[in-house]
Amino acid sequence: MTIYKQRIFLVSVFLTILFVVGCGKQLDELRPHNVIFEDAQFDRPEGYSKAVTGLYALVASGPEASYVGGFTDQQIFFSEAKGNTIKSLDAQINRLTDVFDYINSSNKDLSDSYTYWRNAYNVMLHINKILGRIAPEETNPTILQAKGEALFMRAYVYFNLVRLYGKPYYQEPNTSPGVMLVLMDDLSPDFAPARASVEEVYQQVIADLEAAMPLLQEQKSNSYASRSAADALLSRVQLYRGGTFTAPNREANEKAFTHADRVIREGGYTLLQGEEYRTYYDTGNIGNKEDIFAINGEYMNGQIASRWKMPPQINYTGGLYRPSPYLLSLMEEEDMRWAFYVENLTPGFPDDNIAVNKYNIGYDAIYSRSPYRVLRLAEMYLNRAEALVKLGRDAEALADVNTIRQRAGLEILSGLSGEVLFREILKQRKIELAFEGHASYDEFRNGLPMVRNYVSGRSGEMTVQPTDPGILMQIPDEEIADNPNLVPNPR
């Protein structure tokens, strides 16, 4: 469904979200779902808060489910499936193996790109609906808080879109096509935007986050956008702009350092230690001292757990994507992070009995109630370390990577510098952030190949270069057909 066709049902979906958020709280006050109700929703500051709260649920699941699951399930799976952290047990041809095997179909019956693209721009239209209601001269703090949260979410969605559909930043970002930038809520029937450049998309993401930061004044839980969350996401965005180890972008790495450093020093977050860390993924995000921003799983049905782990009940399937031999080989025997993996058998695959345990809260069949940990303090240490090593500040970078190693029960390293240190940082990112949506990006944005040195499903060993067009998701056929200005990705 093209973005201009989405406008036809935007109001009804938007109002449905308002209804869902209001259920159990002000059900008696809800009016019929029509445009008059939408106007009434924004006639008081609290209406903006309620509308923006609905965005978090929308980003979690999307208006429509896919073969993979909800919107964030897709986001996590796409990243990991293109990397070398997982091994596929699935020899079938389906929407999951489409991504894992780098087929990248543009056909909606063969790929989940269709639902991901559709969900992303549906979310964007809802965000722009909220932002379009806020006058530039607005001063009410409740409305400005809602504006800040909406800007943060728009930046988050666009950043994930450009990671999937645009080339890595270091590859000619000014001329390389990114995705459509849609920044308005009132779209004409003939609205058919071209793809903005990768640079233009990144600059919009940065502008939205920088505009959001001073507006985010209210102290909420880490299920909501905050100033620290905007800082943390900016550190990630700038790290992606940071170039390769041999050709770093100094300006971007200095900014990546600054944003990560501020979160570490001033955000009030703490790396969990000992038993608290060992049971980190057995607990929700609310009140967690390490989580900066997470999508709360208590009120949704996340499906990513069923990809990583076989449920205990019979008559269900799952667990067809397991930790790869490569990932497991990186981990030392005394590494505390072995606690995040458990023995779990998928019938028919007795030799692949290790499963991921990061999304296990309430998991008993298809769904789990685990949060999606979008931003957490451990990543900030690793972001800061990578930025520092690219700036030539090896001693400081080594101190940060040792902080992560020591927390995991590993010995402190000494004497590492240059590329050897850079590789250790990437190794710790691989282990620490596994199955959280970082895997393939860490290789490709650094100009490195993704190497699978193991047989997986129906795929043999595989090496994918960062310049390979196969790293790009394909824009759905329906979008290309309906929008004459939309250029497809190369194959």
C-alpha positions, 0 to 999 in steps of 0.5 A: 500500500503506497503512502498516499493510499495509506492516507485514506484509512489513516484517520480510522487507524489513528483513532483505533490507537487512541481507543486502545490506549484509552481502554480501561482508563476513560472508556466511558468518555470515548466518542464514536470514531470519526473526525469530530472525535479526532478534533476533540482529542487535540482540544486539550494538552492531555490529548497529545500525551494520549496520542503519543502514548499510542505511538509506542504500541504502534512501533511495537506491533505495527498496524498489521502483523507479518510472517515474522511478527510485529514491527519491532520483531521484524526490525530485530530479525532482519538485522540478525538474519543478515549477520553471522550471529545466528544459524538457520535450521530452516531449509524451506523457502519462506519470508524468513529465509528470504532475508537470511539467504540474502534473496531480498525479494520485492514480492509481498508473498515472498518477503516481509519487506512489504509489511515492514515498509507499510508499517513504517510509513503508517507509523510515520503518518501517525507521528506527523498527524500529532506533530502537524497539530502542534503550532510552532509557537506552542508553549504548553509543557505537556504538548511540548513533551508530546512533541519531543516524544513524537520527534524521537520516534520519527527519528527512530523509525527513519534511522531503522529504515535507512539502515535497511534500504540505504547503503552504509553511510561511508559509501557516498551518502550524498548521492546514494538513495535512502528512503522517502522523507515524509514530514507532513500529515496532509498528503494530496492524492498525487503525492509521490515522493522520490527517495531522499539521499542517505545523507538527507535521511541521516540529517533529518534523523539528527535534526529530529533528535536534537529538536526533541532533546530540550522538549523532553523535560518530564521524568517518565519510565524508560518505556518512554523517550527521554533526553538521555534516550535521544542522546543515546540514539544520537551516539548510535547514529553518529557512530554509523556516520563514523566511517571505517577504521582505516578511513574514519570520519573524525567529526562524526566520531567526536559527536558519537563520543560526546553523546555516549559520554554524556549518557554514561556520566550524566544519565543516572544509569548503571551497569548491572553486576553479578546476579542482577546482570545474570538475570537481566533478561528475566526482568522487565525494563521498568525500573531497570537501571541499565535500560535507557529506552525499551519497548515495554512488553507487558501489554503486547504479544512479541513473537521474536522469542519463537524464532530463537527458541522452541516453546515447551508446548506440543503442537507449536513450532519454533526455535529454527534460528539458533546461536551460530557456531561462530558466535558461540566460539567467541565466548570464553568459558568463564563468560557470564553471558553464557547465562543468556543461552539455555539448552532447548531442543527443536525436534529434528535438530538434536545437534543444535540444542542451544537457544537464546534466552533474551526474550523468555518472559511469559513465553509459552507458545508463540508470544512473550512479554519481554521488552525490546531493549532498544538502548542500554548503557552497555551499548554506550560504553561500546559506542564510546570505545569505538569512537575513541579508537577511531579518534586514536585515543586507544587507552580510553577505548581500552578502558571502556571495553575492559569495563564490559569485559570485567562486568562479564567476568572476563580478565582485563586486557592490557597493551591493545591498540589500533586495529587489534583493539578495534577488533576486540571492541567489535567482538564485545559488541557481537557478544554483548548485543547479540540478538538485539538488532545490531549484528549485520550493521556492525560489519557493513557500516565499518566496511567489513564483510559478513562471513558465515563459516558454517552451513546453515539450513539450505545455505552453505558458507557465505561471505557478503561484502559491504558493497554487495547490493544484496545487503539492501532490502528491496522496496515492495513492488506495489510501491514502485508500481504506484510511485513513478519517482521511487527508484528500486534498489540494485540487485 
